Amino acid sequence: LIEVFSYRNDLSQRRSMTEEALALLLHKHKFDIPQHVITRQKEQILNLISSNPDYQVYRMQKDFQERVEQLAEKQIKEMLILDQLAYHDNLIPTDLDVKAYLNLTKRPRAKEFIYFDAPVTRIHGKESPICAEELRHICMREKTLNHVIHHLTRL
């Protein structure tokens, strides 16, 4: 029981630290995103959640489209700011980082500590290989996020 509560506390603490760090960065650095980029992200979000059994219930909400658009914009801004920080701080994922990321995705409980989802491996119902560069890019964002949290929580 202690392990369950400890795990839930660690998970919620990690999630809140991540979201607060990203919110702080986005609050301090304002920028606009082209509408076509937001539209593409919105389409990806809709493709992901359309397989959810509750999708029809969500879709019936009057502010559903607006919420999906806000989520798409938030995700794009988070990715862009982390990509810029990674470039500025010269954070390059190593093979060990990629291996550690893949190991985290294998375990359901550890997978919840990852902020950015792993690349989709099923396309049109068929398994497809993961693009190595896409995987490195996601690892770079996770590494940058850890870097940001480390610097924000340093004494």
DANORPE-V589299 format. One record per residue. N is the residue number from 1. SS is DSSP state (H for helix, E for strand, - for the rest). PSI is psi in degrees with one decimal (999 if undefined). OMEGA is omega in degrees with one decimal (999 if undefined). Layout:
N&SS&PSI&OMEGA + N&SS&PSI&OMEGA
//
This chain:
1&-&-41.3&178.8 + 2&H&-39.0&179.5 + 3&H&-39.6&179.5 + 4&H&-47.2&179.6 + 5&H&-39.0&178.9 + 6&H&-43.8&179.9 + 7&H&-47.5&-179.7 + 8&H&-39.2&178.6 + 9&H&-43.9&178.4 + 10&H&-43.1&-178.9 + 11&H&-47.6&-178.8 + 12&H&-34.4&177.5 + 13&H&-43.0&178.6 + 14&H&-45.8&-178.7 + 15&H&-43.7&-178.8 + 16&H&-38.5&177.1 + 17&H&-42.2&179.9 + 18&H&-48.6&-178.1 + 19&H&-37.2&178.1 + 20&H&-40.8&179.3 + 21&H&-44.8&179.0 + 22&H&-38.7&178.1 + 23&H&-39.9&178.4 + 24&H&-45.4&178.7 + 25&H&-43.5&-178.8 + 26&H&-29.7&177.4 + 27&H&-38.7&-178.3 + 28&H&-28.2&-176.0 + 29&-&95.7&-178.7 + 30&-&137.0&175.6 + 31&-&158.6&-179.1 + 32&-&152.7&179.9 + 33&-&136.6&175.5 + 34&-&143.1&-175.9 + 35&H&-34.7&-178.4 + 36&H&-29.6&177.3 + 37&H&-42.0&178.0 + 38&H&-40.7&179.8 + 39&H&-41.2&177.6 + 40&H&-43.1&179.0 + 41&H&-38.7&178.4 + 42&H&-42.2&177.5 + 43&H&-40.1&178.5 + 44&H&-40.5&178.7 + 45&H&-45.6&179.9 + 46&H&-37.5&176.6 + 47&H&-39.4&179.7 + 48&H&-45.0&-174.9 + 49&H&-11.2&179.7 + 50&-&-22.1&177.9 + 51&-&-7.4&177.9 + 52&-&134.1&-179.7 + 53&-&-26.4&-179.2 + 54&-&6.3&-175.7 + 55&H&-44.3&-178.3 + 56&H&-35.3&177.8 + 57&H&-45.0&178.4 + 58&H&-44.5&-175.2 + 59&H&-25.7&-178.5 + 60&H&-15.8&178.1 + 61&-&138.9&-174.7 + 62&-&-26.1&-179.5 + 63&-&18.9&-176.7 + 64&H&-51.3&-178.1 + 65&H&-39.4&179.5 + 66&H&-41.5&179.1 + 67&H&-39.8&178.3 + 68&H&-40.0&178.5 + 69&H&-40.9&177.4 + 70&H&-41.9&178.2 + 71&H&-43.6&179.4 + 72&H&-45.5&179.5 + 73&H&-42.8&179.2 + 74&H&-46.0&-179.4 + 75&H&-43.2&179.5 + 76&H&-45.1&-179.6 + 77&H&-41.1&178.7 + 78&H&-44.5&-179.9 + 79&H&-42.5&-178.6 + 80&H&-42.3&-178.2 + 81&H&-36.4&177.4 + 82&H&-38.0&176.6 + 83&H&-41.0&179.2 + 84&H&-41.8&178.1 + 85&H&-40.3&178.8 + 86&H&-42.1&178.1 + 87&H&-46.0&-177.8 + 88&H&-41.8&-177.7 + 89&-&5.1&177.8 + 90&-&48.6&178.4 + 91&-&112.8&-177.7 + 92&-&125.9&179.7 + 93&-&136.4&177.6 + 94&-&172.5&176.3 + 95&H&-32.9&177.9 + 96&H&-37.8&176.3 + 97&H&-43.6&-179.8 + 98&H&-42.6&179.3 + 99&H&-42.4&178.8 + 100&H&-40.3&178.3 + 101&H&-46.2&179.9 + 102&H&-36.6&176.6 + 103&H&-36.7&177.3 + 104&H&-34.1&-178.3 + 105&H&-15.7&180.0 + 106&H&-30.7&-174.9 + 107&-&124.1&-176.9 + 108&H&-39.7&-178.9 + 109&H&-38.6&179.7 + 110&H&-28.9&-179.5 + 111&H&-29.6&-178.6 + 112&-&-16.2&178.1 + 113&-&-11.5&179.8 + 114&-&130.1&-178.4 + 115&-&-44.8&-179.9 + 116&-&130.0&-177.8 + 117&-&151.1&176.6 + 118&-&155.1&179.0 + 119&-&149.5&179.1 + 120&-&132.9&-179.0 + 121&-&-13.1&178.7 + 122&E&119.1&177.8 + 123&E&120.6&-177.5 + 124&-&39.0&176.2 + 125&-&2.0&-178.8 + 126&E&143.0&176.3 + 127&E&139.1&176.4 + 128&-&154.0&-179.9 + 129&-&154.0&177.9 + 130&-&132.1&176.9 + 131&-&126.1&-176.4 + 132&H&-39.6&-178.9 + 133&H&-37.2&177.4 + 134&H&-40.9&177.8 + 135&H&-42.7&177.0 + 136&H&-38.5&-178.8 + 137&H&-42.5&177.8 + 138&H&-40.9&176.7 + 139&H&-39.4&178.3 + 140&H&-41.8&178.9 + 141&H&-42.2&177.8 + 142&H&-42.0&179.2 + 143&H&-41.3&178.3 + 144&H&-41.1&178.0 + 145&H&-43.6&176.2 + 146&H&-37.5&178.0 + 147&H&-44.5&179.6 + 148&H&-48.2&-179.7 + 149&H&-40.9&178.2 + 150&H&-45.0&-178.5 + 151&H&-31.6&178.8 + 152&H&-26.8&-177.0 + 153&H&0.4&179.5 + 154&-&141.4&179.8 + 155&-&999&999
//
